[in-house]
Amino acid sequence: MKLVFMGTPDFSVPVLEALVEAGHDVLCVYSQPPRPAGRGKKERLSPVQAKAEALGLPVRHPVSLKSSEAQAEFAALGAELAVVVAYGLLLPKPILDAPERGCLNIHASLLPRWRGAAPIHRAIMAGDTRTGVCIMQMEEGLDTGPVLLRKEIAIAPEDTTGTLHDKLSQLGAGAIVEALAALDDLVPQPQPDDGVTYAAKIDKAEARIDWTRPAAEVDRQIRGLSPFPGAWTEWQGARLKLLASRAEDGQGAPGDVLDDDLLIACGADAIRITRLQRAGKGAQAAAEFQRGAAITKGARL
């Protein structure tokens, strides 16, 4: 098929690769503009733009798609279909209507649960045991369109947003190729009104750990906010970012360190920290961190 691809972050890259590998004609790639990044604040291409250029595909990165000029340029491509995944711009109706067969979105949740910006984070933080991807026919509402295909996977007890992100990215890549191959036979299923939840964008204010909460909640907070923005606590006046954990039995005052292997008391039970990061340092496994920092039994976070 003659496609336009619209995506920006790492999550979208395997999808673009899969479409090219499957033999689709990607007429153009749309991505967010290069942004200043790193200490030198040099402009950095989005992961999708970098991959598209490596594949020899033309790239456009308009700041907005609201102008009649941008919409005319899009329509002039003559695409049969647009595939959209984590693009980052709202698509006005003239864009949605321009391709012959509309626009398909790959959304990283089991719609209608977790519509919106942060479905992977929210699924883990809420304690969901399953998630997946949906191939959805786009319309003007926020992730409200009918679903053509859904794929479901379990959320493992040790999954972080980072690990689940990678699983769902690959799942979405396979799902869109499958959906395009069977497009004429797929029946769009309207989303039910029951079970709608919204995955609000993560606020950094959510990242500070409250050790008086039950261990299961703290564990989900740590895994759901890893690697970004990272749940954090303080030790010796400095910020510690906690990146991986598991809930365990244990009793003590909230925030107390119960052994020399980073078992921390919560409001109920305890969590074992397995990966963490000091400010200005790289992330480390707990054993490696302890060889250098040694947060010992009796300390308090």
C-alpha atoms as an extended CHARMM CRD file, in Angstrom:
* protein
*
       301  EXT
         1         1  MET       CA              0.0000000000        0.0000000000        0.0000000000  PROA      1               0.0000000000
         2         2  LYS       CA              1.0090000000        3.6260000000       -0.4720000000  PROA      2               0.0000000000
         3         3  LEU       CA              1.4100000000        4.9020000000        3.0710000000  PROA      3               0.0000000000
         4         4  VAL       CA              2.2690000000        7.9960000000        5.0450000000  PROA      4               0.0000000000
         5         5  PHE       CA              3.9290000000        7.1780000000        8.3630000000  PROA      5               0.0000000000
         6         6  MET       CA              3.5650000000        9.5440000000       11.3230000000  PROA      6               0.0000000000
         7         7  GLY       CA              5.5720000000        8.9420000000       14.4960000000  PROA      7               0.0000000000
         8         8  THR       CA              8.3030000000       10.4330000000       16.6530000000  PROA      8               0.0000000000
         9         9  PRO       CA              9.8670000000        8.4710000000       19.5830000000  PROA      9               0.0000000000
        10        10  ASP       CA             11.6940000000        5.1570000000       19.8990000000  PROA      10              0.0000000000
        11        11  PHE       CA              8.3560000000        3.3780000000       20.3450000000  PROA      11              0.0000000000
        12        12  SER       CA              7.4760000000        4.1600000000       16.7070000000  PROA      12              0.0000000000
        13        13  VAL       CA             10.7290000000        2.9960000000       15.0940000000  PROA      13              0.0000000000
        14        14  PRO       CA             10.0330000000       -0.7940000000       14.9720000000  PROA      14              0.0000000000
        15        15  VAL       CA              6.6750000000       -0.0200000000       13.3250000000  PROA      15              0.0000000000
        16        16  LEU       CA              8.3220000000        1.9750000000       10.5350000000  PROA      16              0.0000000000
        17        17  GLU       CA             10.9020000000       -0.7700000000       10.0280000000  PROA      17              0.0000000000
        18        18  ALA       CA              8.1750000000       -3.4380000000        9.8840000000  PROA      18              0.0000000000
        19        19  LEU       CA              6.1600000000       -1.5290000000        7.2820000000  PROA      19              0.0000000000
        20        20  VAL       CA              9.1880000000       -1.1120000000        5.0300000000  PROA      20              0.0000000000
        21        21  GLU       CA             10.2150000000       -4.7480000000        5.4920000000  PROA      21              0.0000000000
        22        22  ALA       CA              6.6770000000       -5.8760000000        4.5970000000  PROA      22              0.0000000000
        23        23  GLY       CA              7.0300000000       -4.1120000000        1.2470000000  PROA      23              0.0000000000
        24        24  HSD       CA              4.7470000000       -1.1390000000        1.7480000000  PROA      24              0.0000000000
        25        25  ASP       CA              5.5360000000        2.0430000000       -0.1820000000  PROA      25              0.0000000000
        26        26  VAL       CA              6.1650000000        4.6990000000        2.4740000000  PROA      26              0.0000000000
        27        27  LEU       CA              5.6610000000        7.8980000000        0.5120000000  PROA      27              0.0000000000
        28        28  CYS       CA              6.6800000000       10.2210000000        3.3350000000  PROA      28              0.0000000000
        29        29  VAL       CA              7.4490000000       10.1780000000        7.0480000000  PROA      29              0.0000000000
        30        30  TYR       CA              6.0740000000       12.8590000000        9.3730000000  PROA      30              0.0000000000
        31        31  SER       CA              7.8220000000       13.4140000000       12.6990000000  PROA      31              0.0000000000
        32        32  GLN       CA              8.2660000000       16.0670000000       15.3670000000  PROA      32              0.0000000000
        33        33  PRO       CA             10.9110000000       18.7110000000       14.5430000000  PROA      33              0.0000000000
        34        34  PRO       CA             14.4640000000       18.3060000000       15.8380000000  PROA      34              0.0000000000
        35        35  ARG       CA             14.7860000000       19.5100000000       19.4510000000  PROA      35              0.0000000000
        36        36  PRO       CA             17.7150000000       20.8370000000       21.5110000000  PROA      36              0.0000000000
        37        37  ALA       CA             19.0760000000       18.0140000000       23.6560000000  PROA      37              0.0000000000
        38        38  GLY       CA             22.0750000000       17.0990000000       25.7610000000  PROA      38              0.0000000000
        39        39  ARG       CA             24.4800000000       19.3730000000       27.5860000000  PROA      39              0.0000000000
        40        40  GLY       CA             25.3610000000       21.3040000000       24.4660000000  PROA      40              0.0000000000
        41        41  LYS       CA             21.6880000000       21.7740000000       23.5710000000  PROA      41              0.0000000000
        42        42  LYS       CA             22.4020000000       20.8010000000       19.9680000000  PROA      42              0.0000000000
        43        43  GLU       CA             19.3960000000       19.9770000000       17.8480000000  PROA      43              0.0000000000
        44        44  ARG       CA             18.7260000000       16.2510000000       17.8130000000  PROA      44              0.0000000000
        45        45  LEU       CA             16.6340000000       14.4020000000       15.2510000000  PROA      45              0.0000000000
        46        46  SER       CA             13.7270000000       12.3870000000       16.5780000000  PROA      46              0.0000000000
        47        47  PRO       CA             14.3660000000        8.6170000000       16.5590000000  PROA      47              0.0000000000
        48        48  VAL       CA             11.8400000000        8.2260000000       13.7330000000  PROA      48              0.0000000000
        49        49  GLN       CA             13.4420000000       10.9120000000       11.5740000000  PROA      49              0.0000000000
        50        50  ALA       CA             16.8770000000        9.3890000000       12.1050000000  PROA      50              0.0000000000
        51        51  LYS       CA             15.6000000000        5.9490000000       11.0870000000  PROA      51              0.0000000000
        52        52  ALA       CA             13.6530000000        7.3150000000        8.1130000000  PROA      52              0.0000000000
        53        53  GLU       CA             16.7090000000        9.1110000000        6.7700000000  PROA      53              0.0000000000
        54        54  ALA       CA             18.7750000000        5.9490000000        7.2190000000  PROA      54              0.0000000000
        55        55  LEU       CA             16.1540000000        4.1190000000        5.1480000000  PROA      55              0.0000000000
        56        56  GLY       CA             16.2600000000        6.8130000000        2.4720000000  PROA      56              0.0000000000
        57        57  LEU       CA             12.6940000000        7.9950000000        3.1000000000  PROA      57              0.0000000000
        58        58  PRO       CA             11.6000000000       11.6330000000        2.7330000000  PROA      58              0.0000000000
        59        59  VAL       CA             10.7960000000       13.3430000000        6.0440000000  PROA      59              0.0000000000
        60        60  ARG       CA              8.6290000000       16.3000000000        6.9560000000  PROA      60              0.0000000000
        61        61  HSD       CA              8.4190000000       17.8460000000       10.4220000000  PROA      61              0.0000000000
        62        62  PRO       CA              5.8310000000       20.6270000000       10.4640000000  PROA      62              0.0000000000
        63        63  VAL       CA              5.2360000000       22.3920000000       13.7750000000  PROA      63              0.0000000000
        64        64  SER       CA              1.4840000000       22.1650000000       13.1200000000  PROA      64              0.0000000000
        65        65  LEU       CA             -0.9110000000       20.5760000000       10.6490000000  PROA      65              0.0000000000
        66        66  LYS       CA             -3.6080000000       23.2110000000       11.0630000000  PROA      66              0.0000000000
        67        67  SER       CA             -2.6530000000       25.4240000000        8.1230000000  PROA      67              0.0000000000
        68        68  SER       CA             -4.2900000000       24.9480000000        4.7230000000  PROA      68              0.0000000000
        69        69  GLU       CA             -0.8180000000       24.7840000000        3.1760000000  PROA      69              0.0000000000
        70        70  ALA       CA              0.2950000000       21.8840000000        5.4140000000  PROA      70              0.0000000000
        71        71  GLN       CA             -2.9710000000       20.0830000000        4.7470000000  PROA      71              0.0000000000
        72        72  ALA       CA             -2.6730000000       20.5400000000        0.9860000000  PROA      72              0.0000000000
        73        73  GLU       CA              0.9040000000       19.2020000000        1.0410000000  PROA      73              0.0000000000
        74        74  PHE       CA             -0.2760000000       16.1510000000        2.9580000000  PROA      74              0.0000000000
        75        75  ALA       CA             -3.1950000000       15.4990000000        0.6090000000  PROA      75              0.0000000000
        76        76  ALA       CA             -0.9610000000       15.8860000000       -2.4500000000  PROA      76              0.0000000000
        77        77  LEU       CA              0.9720000000       12.7750000000       -1.4240000000  PROA      77              0.0000000000
        78        78  GLY       CA             -1.9680000000       10.6770000000       -2.6070000000  PROA      78              0.0000000000
        79        79  ALA       CA             -1.6290000000        8.1010000000        0.1760000000  PROA      79              0.0000000000
        80        80  GLU       CA             -4.0390000000        5.2030000000        0.4840000000  PROA      80              0.0000000000
        81        81  LEU       CA             -3.5980000000        5.1810000000        4.2430000000  PROA      81              0.0000000000
        82        82  ALA       CA             -1.6980000000        6.9190000000        7.0530000000  PROA      82              0.0000000000
        83        83  VAL       CA             -0.2310000000        4.8910000000        9.9320000000  PROA      83              0.0000000000
        84        84  VAL       CA              0.1110000000        6.9490000000       13.1190000000  PROA      84              0.0000000000
        85        85  VAL       CA              1.9400000000        5.8960000000       16.2760000000  PROA      85              0.0000000000
        86        86  ALA       CA              3.0230000000        8.2820000000       19.0510000000  PROA      86              0.0000000000
        87        87  TYR       CA              3.3050000000       11.1770000000       16.6110000000  PROA      87              0.0000000000
        88        88  GLY       CA              2.6710000000       13.9770000000       19.0950000000  PROA      88              0.0000000000
        89        89  LEU       CA              0.4720000000       16.3110000000       17.0230000000  PROA      89              0.0000000000
        90        90  LEU       CA             -3.3000000000       16.4020000000       16.8070000000  PROA      90              0.0000000000
        91        91  LEU       CA             -4.5570000000       15.5260000000       13.3350000000  PROA      91              0.0000000000
        92        92  PRO       CA             -7.2370000000       17.9530000000       12.0750000000  PROA      92              0.0000000000
        93        93  LYS       CA            -10.1840000000       16.5200000000       10.1440000000  PROA      93              0.0000000000
        94        94  PRO       CA             -8.7360000000       17.4580000000        6.7040000000  PROA      94              0.0000000000
        95        95  ILE       CA             -5.6570000000       15.3380000000        7.5350000000  PROA      95              0.0000000000
        96        96  LEU       CA             -7.7700000000       12.4310000000        8.8190000000  PROA      96              0.0000000000
        97        97  ASP       CA             -9.8870000000       12.5210000000        5.6780000000  PROA      97              0.0000000000
        98        98  ALA       CA             -7.1060000000       12.9570000000        3.1160000000  PROA      98              0.0000000000
        99        99  PRO       CA             -5.8980000000        9.3450000000        2.6760000000  PROA      99              0.0000000000
       100       100  GLU       CA             -8.2400000000        7.1790000000        0.6470000000  PROA      100             0.0000000000
       101       101  ARG       CA             -8.6880000000        4.7250000000        3.5370000000  PROA      101             0.0000000000
       102       102  GLY       CA             -8.2020000000        7.1430000000        6.4070000000  PROA      102             0.0000000000
       103       103  CYS       CA             -5.6800000000        6.9780000000        9.2530000000  PROA      103             0.0000000000
       104       104  LEU       CA             -4.8870000000        4.0310000000       11.5020000000  PROA      104             0.0000000000
       105       105  ASN       CA             -3.4180000000        4.5420000000       14.9560000000  PROA      105             0.0000000000
       106       106  ILE       CA             -1.4590000000        2.0400000000       17.0370000000  PROA      106             0.0000000000
       107       107  HSD       CA             -2.4200000000        2.6660000000       20.6680000000  PROA      107             0.0000000000
       108       108  ALA       CA             -0.5940000000        0.9440000000       23.5330000000  PROA      108             0.0000000000
       109       109  SER       CA             -3.5440000000       -0.1760000000       25.6260000000  PROA      109             0.0000000000
       110       110  LEU       CA             -6.6590000000       -2.3300000000       25.4920000000  PROA      110             0.0000000000
       111       111  LEU       CA             -9.1140000000        0.3860000000       24.5100000000  PROA      111             0.0000000000
       112       112  PRO       CA            -11.2860000000        1.8740000000       25.8830000000  PROA      112             0.0000000000
       113       113  ARG       CA             -9.0590000000        1.4770000000       28.9600000000  PROA      113             0.0000000000
       114       114  TRP       CA             -6.2660000000        4.0490000000       29.0910000000  PROA      114             0.0000000000
       115       115  ARG       CA             -7.0680000000        6.4380000000       26.3010000000  PROA      115             0.0000000000
       116       116  GLY       CA             -4.6200000000        9.3200000000       26.2250000000  PROA      116             0.0000000000
       117       117  ALA       CA             -0.9850000000       10.2080000000       26.6660000000  PROA      117             0.0000000000
       118       118  ALA       CA              0.5550000000        7.7150000000       29.1220000000  PROA      118             0.0000000000
       119       119  PRO       CA             -1.1750000000        4.3270000000       28.7930000000  PROA      119             0.0000000000
       120       120  ILE       CA              1.8890000000        2.2150000000       29.6280000000  PROA      120             0.0000000000
       121       121  HSD       CA              2.7530000000        4.1310000000       32.8030000000  PROA      121             0.0000000000
       122       122  ARG       CA             -0.8530000000        4.1380000000       33.9850000000  PROA      122             0.0000000000
       123       123  ALA       CA             -1.4210000000        0.4290000000       33.3870000000  PROA      123             0.0000000000
       124       124  ILE       CA              1.5090000000       -0.5000000000       35.6380000000  PROA      124             0.0000000000
       125       125  MET       CA              0.7340000000        2.1170000000       38.2740000000  PROA      125             0.0000000000
       126       126  ALA       CA             -2.8830000000        0.9170000000       38.4670000000  PROA      126             0.0000000000
       127       127  GLY       CA             -1.8330000000       -2.7000000000       38.9620000000  PROA      127             0.0000000000
       128       128  ASP       CA             -3.2750000000       -3.9900000000       35.6800000000  PROA      128             0.0000000000
       129       129  THR       CA             -2.2440000000       -7.5680000000       34.9530000000  PROA      129             0.0000000000
       130       130  ARG       CA             -2.8120000000       -7.3810000000       31.1840000000  PROA      130             0.0000000000
       131       131  THR       CA             -2.3960000000       -4.7980000000       28.4440000000  PROA      131             0.0000000000
       132       132  GLY       CA             -1.7990000000       -4.7860000000       24.7090000000  PROA      132             0.0000000000
       133       133  VAL       CA             -2.0970000000       -2.7590000000       21.5300000000  PROA      133             0.0000000000
       134       134  CYS       CA             -5.0870000000       -1.7350000000       19.4580000000  PROA      134             0.0000000000
       135       135  ILE       CA             -5.1320000000       -0.8560000000       15.7800000000  PROA      135             0.0000000000
       136       136  MET       CA             -7.7410000000        1.8870000000       15.7090000000  PROA      136             0.0000000000
       137       137  GLN       CA             -9.4420000000        3.8250000000       12.9280000000  PROA      137             0.0000000000
       138       138  MET       CA             -8.7600000000        7.4350000000       13.8340000000  PROA      138             0.0000000000
       139       139  GLU       CA            -11.4620000000       10.0560000000       14.2990000000  PROA      139             0.0000000000
       140       140  GLU       CA            -11.4880000000       13.5000000000       15.8910000000  PROA      140             0.0000000000
       141       141  GLY       CA            -12.0420000000       12.2720000000       19.4740000000  PROA      141             0.0000000000
       142       142  LEU       CA             -9.1550000000       11.2770000000       21.7760000000  PROA      142             0.0000000000
       143       143  ASP       CA             -8.5430000000        7.5820000000       21.0360000000  PROA      143             0.0000000000
       144       144  THR       CA            -12.2690000000        7.0230000000       20.5260000000  PROA      144             0.0000000000
       145       145  GLY       CA            -12.2620000000        5.3870000000       17.0910000000  PROA      145             0.0000000000
       146       146  PRO       CA            -13.4040000000        1.8480000000       16.2850000000  PROA      146             0.0000000000
       147       147  VAL       CA            -10.8540000000       -0.9250000000       16.8090000000  PROA      147             0.0000000000
       148       148  LEU       CA             -9.8480000000       -3.1320000000       13.8710000000  PROA      148             0.0000000000
       149       149  LEU       CA             -7.4370000000       -5.4560000000       15.6730000000  PROA      149             0.0000000000
       150       150  ARG       CA             -6.2320000000       -5.9520000000       19.2380000000  PROA      150             0.0000000000
       151       151  LYS       CA             -3.3450000000       -7.9410000000       20.6520000000  PROA      151             0.0000000000
       152       152  GLU       CA             -3.0690000000       -8.7150000000       24.3560000000  PROA      152             0.0000000000
       153       153  ILE       CA             -0.1350000000       -9.6100000000       26.6230000000  PROA      153             0.0000000000
       154       154  ALA       CA              0.4300000000      -10.1120000000       30.3470000000  PROA      154             0.0000000000
       155       155  ILE       CA              2.1580000000       -7.4840000000       32.4630000000  PROA      155             0.0000000000
       156       156  ALA       CA              4.8960000000       -9.3530000000       34.3240000000  PROA      156             0.0000000000
       157       157  PRO       CA              5.3980000000       -8.6330000000       38.0530000000  PROA      157             0.0000000000
       158       158  GLU       CA              8.8590000000       -7.2260000000       37.3070000000  PROA      158             0.0000000000
       159       159  ASP       CA              7.8590000000       -5.1290000000       34.2830000000  PROA      159             0.0000000000
       160       160  THR       CA              8.7340000000       -1.4450000000       34.2650000000  PROA      160             0.0000000000
       161       161  THR       CA              7.3850000000        1.1000000000       31.8310000000  PROA      161             0.0000000000
       162       162  GLY       CA             10.7000000000        0.7120000000       29.9880000000  PROA      162             0.0000000000
       163       163  THR       CA             10.4540000000       -3.0600000000       29.5300000000  PROA      163             0.0000000000
       164       164  LEU       CA              6.7380000000       -3.0040000000       28.7430000000  PROA      164             0.0000000000
       165       165  HSD       CA              7.2930000000       -0.1600000000       26.2560000000  PROA      165             0.0000000000
       166       166  ASP       CA              9.6830000000       -2.3580000000       24.2710000000  PROA      166             0.0000000000
       167       167  LYS       CA              7.3320000000       -5.3660000000       24.3020000000  PROA      167             0.0000000000
       168       168  LEU       CA              4.3760000000       -3.2900000000       23.1220000000  PROA      168             0.0000000000
       169       169  SER       CA              6.4250000000       -1.5560000000       20.4340000000  PROA      169             0.0000000000
       170       170  GLN       CA              7.2860000000       -4.9140000000       18.8800000000  PROA      170             0.0000000000
       171       171  LEU       CA              3.7200000000       -6.1550000000       19.3650000000  PROA      171             0.0000000000
       172       172  GLY       CA              2.3870000000       -3.0700000000       17.5880000000  PROA      172             0.0000000000
       173       173  ALA       CA              4.8030000000       -3.5110000000       14.6860000000  PROA      173             0.0000000000
       174       174  GLY       CA              3.5610000000       -7.0330000000       14.0810000000  PROA      174             0.0000000000
       175       175  ALA       CA             -0.0710000000       -6.0500000000       14.5730000000  PROA      175             0.0000000000
       176       176  ILE       CA             -0.0910000000       -3.2480000000       11.9920000000  PROA      176             0.0000000000
       177       177  VAL       CA              1.5030000000       -5.4640000000        9.3460000000  PROA      177             0.0000000000
       178       178  GLU       CA             -1.1210000000       -8.1260000000       10.0930000000  PROA      178             0.0000000000
       179       179  ALA       CA             -3.9110000000       -5.5470000000        9.9830000000  PROA      179             0.0000000000
       180       180  LEU       CA             -2.8400000000       -4.1010000000        6.6340000000  PROA      180             0.0000000000
       181       181  ALA       CA             -2.5740000000       -7.5700000000        5.0970000000  PROA      181             0.0000000000
       182       182  ALA       CA             -6.1600000000       -8.3540000000        6.1450000000  PROA      182             0.0000000000
       183       183  LEU       CA             -7.6020000000       -4.8460000000        5.9320000000  PROA      183             0.0000000000
       184       184  ASP       CA            -10.4860000000       -5.7190000000        3.6130000000  PROA      184             0.0000000000
       185       185  ASP       CA            -11.6500000000       -8.4700000000        5.9760000000  PROA      185             0.0000000000
       186       186  LEU       CA            -11.4100000000       -6.5900000000        9.2810000000  PROA      186             0.0000000000
       187       187  VAL       CA            -14.6410000000       -5.3220000000       10.8010000000  PROA      187             0.0000000000
       188       188  PRO       CA            -14.2660000000       -2.0980000000       12.8520000000  PROA      188             0.0000000000
       189       189  GLN       CA            -15.5960000000       -2.6450000000       16.3760000000  PROA      189             0.0000000000
       190       190  PRO       CA            -16.9450000000        0.4960000000       18.1040000000  PROA      190             0.0000000000
       191       191  GLN       CA            -15.4930000000        1.0100000000       21.5590000000  PROA      191             0.0000000000
       192       192  PRO       CA            -17.9410000000        0.3210000000       24.4090000000  PROA      192             0.0000000000
       193       193  ASP       CA            -19.0070000000        3.1480000000       26.7180000000  PROA      193             0.0000000000
       194       194  ASP       CA            -18.2360000000        1.0130000000       29.7650000000  PROA      194             0.0000000000
       195       195  GLY       CA            -14.6610000000        0.7600000000       30.9830000000  PROA      195             0.0000000000
       196       196  VAL       CA            -13.3720000000        4.0760000000       29.6380000000  PROA      196             0.0000000000
       197       197  THR       CA            -10.3460000000        5.4080000000       31.5420000000  PROA      197             0.0000000000
       198       198  TYR       CA             -7.9230000000        8.1920000000       30.6930000000  PROA      198             0.0000000000
       199       199  ALA       CA             -4.1430000000        7.9470000000       30.9280000000  PROA      199             0.0000000000
       200       200  ALA       CA             -3.2560000000       11.4860000000       31.9280000000  PROA      200             0.0000000000
       201       201  LYS       CA              0.2350000000       12.7280000000       31.1460000000  PROA      201             0.0000000000
       202       202  ILE       CA              2.6650000000       11.9550000000       33.9650000000  PROA      202             0.0000000000
       203       203  ASP       CA              3.2290000000       14.8950000000       36.3080000000  PROA      203             0.0000000000
       204       204  LYS       CA              6.6420000000       15.0530000000       37.9940000000  PROA      204             0.0000000000
       205       205  ALA       CA              4.8150000000       15.7700000000       41.2500000000  PROA      205             0.0000000000
       206       206  GLU       CA              3.7050000000       12.1180000000       41.1900000000  PROA      206             0.0000000000
       207       207  ALA       CA              7.2850000000       10.8950000000       41.4100000000  PROA      207             0.0000000000
       208       208  ARG       CA              8.1460000000       11.4840000000       45.0750000000  PROA      208             0.0000000000
       209       209  ILE       CA              7.7070000000        8.3050000000       47.1150000000  PROA      209             0.0000000000
       210       210  ASP       CA              5.4710000000        8.3330000000       50.1730000000  PROA      210             0.0000000000
       211       211  TRP       CA              6.7630000000        5.4600000000       52.2920000000  PROA      211             0.0000000000
       212       212  THR       CA              3.5670000000        5.4020000000       54.3900000000  PROA      212             0.0000000000
       213       213  ARG       CA              1.7320000000        3.8780000000       51.4010000000  PROA      213             0.0000000000
       214       214  PRO       CA              1.4430000000        0.0640000000       51.1230000000  PROA      214             0.0000000000
       215       215  ALA       CA              4.3780000000       -1.7270000000       49.5240000000  PROA      215             0.0000000000
       216       216  ALA       CA              2.3100000000       -2.9100000000       46.5490000000  PROA      216             0.0000000000
       217       217  GLU       CA              1.4800000000        0.7040000000       45.6430000000  PROA      217             0.0000000000
       218       218  VAL       CA              5.0480000000        1.9250000000       46.0960000000  PROA      218             0.0000000000
       219       219  ASP       CA              6.3370000000       -0.9400000000       43.9570000000  PROA      219             0.0000000000
       220       220  ARG       CA              3.8940000000       -0.0610000000       41.1760000000  PROA      220             0.0000000000
       221       221  GLN       CA              4.8700000000        3.6050000000       41.4120000000  PROA      221             0.0000000000
       222       222  ILE       CA              8.5740000000        2.7670000000       41.0660000000  PROA      222             0.0000000000
       223       223  ARG       CA              8.0830000000        0.3930000000       38.1280000000  PROA      223             0.0000000000
       224       224  GLY       CA              5.4830000000        2.5830000000       36.4440000000  PROA      224             0.0000000000
       225       225  LEU       CA              7.7240000000        5.6640000000       36.4950000000  PROA      225             0.0000000000
       226       226  SER       CA             10.8770000000        3.8350000000       35.3660000000  PROA      226             0.0000000000
       227       227  PRO       CA             12.9240000000        4.9620000000       33.5490000000  PROA      227             0.0000000000
       228       228  PHE       CA             11.2520000000        8.3800000000       33.2470000000  PROA      228             0.0000000000
       229       229  PRO       CA             10.6550000000       10.5160000000       35.1910000000  PROA      229             0.0000000000
       230       230  GLY       CA             11.7810000000        8.0550000000       37.8700000000  PROA      230             0.0000000000
       231       231  ALA       CA             10.2320000000        7.7210000000       41.3360000000  PROA      231             0.0000000000
       232       232  TRP       CA             12.5310000000        9.2650000000       43.9300000000  PROA      232             0.0000000000
       233       233  THR       CA             13.2930000000        9.5220000000       47.5970000000  PROA      233             0.0000000000
       234       234  GLU       CA             16.0000000000       11.2480000000       49.6540000000  PROA      234             0.0000000000
       235       235  TRP       CA             18.9990000000        9.8010000000       51.4280000000  PROA      235             0.0000000000
       236       236  GLN       CA             21.5080000000       11.9450000000       53.3110000000  PROA      236             0.0000000000
       237       237  GLY       CA             19.9670000000       15.0600000000       51.7700000000  PROA      237             0.0000000000
       238       238  ALA       CA             20.4410000000       13.9000000000       48.1720000000  PROA      238             0.0000000000
       239       239  ARG       CA             17.8680000000       12.5890000000       45.7270000000  PROA      239             0.0000000000
       240       240  LEU       CA             17.8240000000        8.8840000000       44.8740000000  PROA      240             0.0000000000
       241       241  LYS       CA             15.9090000000        7.7130000000       41.8220000000  PROA      241             0.0000000000
       242       242  LEU       CA             14.4870000000        4.1980000000       42.2620000000  PROA      242             0.0000000000
       243       243  LEU       CA             14.1110000000        2.2970000000       38.9920000000  PROA      243             0.0000000000
       244       244  ALA       CA             13.1860000000       -1.3030000000       39.8050000000  PROA      244             0.0000000000
       245       245  SER       CA             11.7530000000       -3.0850000000       42.8310000000  PROA      245             0.0000000000
       246       246  ARG       CA              9.5720000000       -5.8820000000       44.1260000000  PROA      246             0.0000000000
       247       247  ALA       CA              7.2120000000       -6.1310000000       47.0890000000  PROA      247             0.0000000000
       248       248  GLU       CA              8.2720000000       -8.4070000000       49.9650000000  PROA      248             0.0000000000
       249       249  ASP       CA              7.3210000000       -9.1940000000       53.5380000000  PROA      249             0.0000000000
       250       250  GLY       CA              8.8340000000       -6.8770000000       56.1110000000  PROA      250             0.0000000000
       251       251  GLN       CA              7.9030000000       -4.6420000000       59.0110000000  PROA      251             0.0000000000
       252       252  GLY       CA              9.2520000000       -1.3680000000       60.3080000000  PROA      252             0.0000000000
       253       253  ALA       CA              8.6580000000        2.3500000000       60.3970000000  PROA      253             0.0000000000
       254       254  PRO       CA              7.9440000000        3.6840000000       56.8720000000  PROA      254             0.0000000000
       255       255  GLY       CA             11.2100000000        4.4790000000       55.1040000000  PROA      255             0.0000000000
       256       256  ASP       CA             13.3820000000        2.3710000000       57.4340000000  PROA      256             0.0000000000
       257       257  VAL       CA             16.0830000000        0.2540000000       55.7790000000  PROA      257             0.0000000000
       258       258  LEU       CA             15.4960000000       -3.2650000000       57.1280000000  PROA      258             0.0000000000
       259       259  ASP       CA             18.6530000000       -5.0050000000       55.8810000000  PROA      259             0.0000000000
       260       260  ASP       CA             21.8720000000       -4.3410000000       53.9600000000  PROA      260             0.0000000000
       261       261  ASP       CA             20.2890000000       -5.3330000000       50.6310000000  PROA      261             0.0000000000
       262       262  LEU       CA             17.8760000000       -2.4050000000       50.3450000000  PROA      262             0.0000000000
       263       263  LEU       CA             14.6890000000       -3.8190000000       51.8410000000  PROA      263             0.0000000000
       264       264  ILE       CA             12.6550000000       -0.7300000000       52.7580000000  PROA      264             0.0000000000
       265       265  ALA       CA              9.6660000000       -0.6560000000       55.1120000000  PROA      265             0.0000000000
       266       266  CYS       CA              6.4220000000        0.8080000000       53.8110000000  PROA      266             0.0000000000
       267       267  GLY       CA              3.0700000000        1.5660000000       55.4280000000  PROA      267             0.0000000000
       268       268  ALA       CA              2.3000000000       -2.1370000000       54.9840000000  PROA      268             0.0000000000
       269       269  ASP       CA              4.9840000000       -4.7220000000       54.1620000000  PROA      269             0.0000000000
       270       270  ALA       CA              8.1950000000       -3.6690000000       52.3770000000  PROA      270             0.0000000000
       271       271  ILE       CA              9.8770000000       -3.3350000000       48.9950000000  PROA      271             0.0000000000
       272       272  ARG       CA             13.2320000000       -4.5910000000       47.7740000000  PROA      272             0.0000000000
       273       273  ILE       CA             14.9820000000       -2.0040000000       45.5810000000  PROA      273             0.0000000000
       274       274  THR       CA             16.8240000000       -3.7600000000       42.7630000000  PROA      274             0.0000000000
       275       275  ARG       CA             17.9640000000       -0.8420000000       40.5770000000  PROA      275             0.0000000000
       276       276  LEU       CA             18.5750000000        2.7990000000       41.4390000000  PROA      276             0.0000000000
       277       277  GLN       CA             20.4530000000        5.9480000000       40.4950000000  PROA      277             0.0000000000
       278       278  ARG       CA             22.1560000000        8.7810000000       42.3620000000  PROA      278             0.0000000000
       279       279  ALA       CA             21.9270000000       12.3160000000       41.0160000000  PROA      279             0.0000000000
       280       280  GLY       CA             24.5960000000       12.8710000000       38.3830000000  PROA      280             0.0000000000
       281       281  LYS       CA             25.4490000000        9.1660000000       38.1770000000  PROA      281             0.0000000000
       282       282  GLY       CA             24.3830000000        6.3060000000       35.9370000000  PROA      282             0.0000000000
       283       283  ALA       CA             21.7560000000        3.7510000000       36.9010000000  PROA      283             0.0000000000
       284       284  GLN       CA             23.1090000000        0.7330000000       38.8180000000  PROA      284             0.0000000000
       285       285  ALA       CA             21.9340000000       -2.6470000000       39.9950000000  PROA      285             0.0000000000
       286       286  ALA       CA             21.4040000000       -2.6240000000       43.7420000000  PROA      286             0.0000000000
       287       287  ALA       CA             24.4270000000       -4.8640000000       44.4830000000  PROA      287             0.0000000000
       288       288  GLU       CA             26.7440000000       -2.6060000000       42.4780000000  PROA      288             0.0000000000
       289       289  PHE       CA             25.2700000000        0.5140000000       44.1000000000  PROA      289             0.0000000000
       290       290  GLN       CA             25.7800000000       -0.9320000000       47.5700000000  PROA      290             0.0000000000
       291       291  ARG       CA             29.4690000000       -1.6110000000       46.9410000000  PROA      291             0.0000000000
       292       292  GLY       CA             29.9700000000        2.1100000000       46.4890000000  PROA      292             0.0000000000
       293       293  ALA       CA             27.2740000000        3.7890000000       48.5760000000  PROA      293             0.0000000000
       294       294  ALA       CA             26.3090000000        1.1920000000       51.2080000000  PROA      294             0.0000000000
       295       295  ILE       CA             22.9060000000        2.1920000000       52.5330000000  PROA      295             0.0000000000
       296       296  THR       CA             22.9700000000       -0.0140000000       55.6200000000  PROA      296             0.0000000000
       297       297  LYS       CA             20.3680000000       -1.5140000000       57.9220000000  PROA      297             0.0000000000
       298       298  GLY       CA             18.9760000000        1.1230000000       60.2650000000  PROA      298             0.0000000000
       299       299  ALA       CA             19.2030000000        4.0190000000       57.8020000000  PROA      299             0.0000000000
       300       300  ARG       CA             16.0390000000        5.8670000000       56.8400000000  PROA      300             0.0000000000
       301       301  LEU       CA             14.9630000000        7.0900000000       53.4010000000  PROA      301             0.0000000000
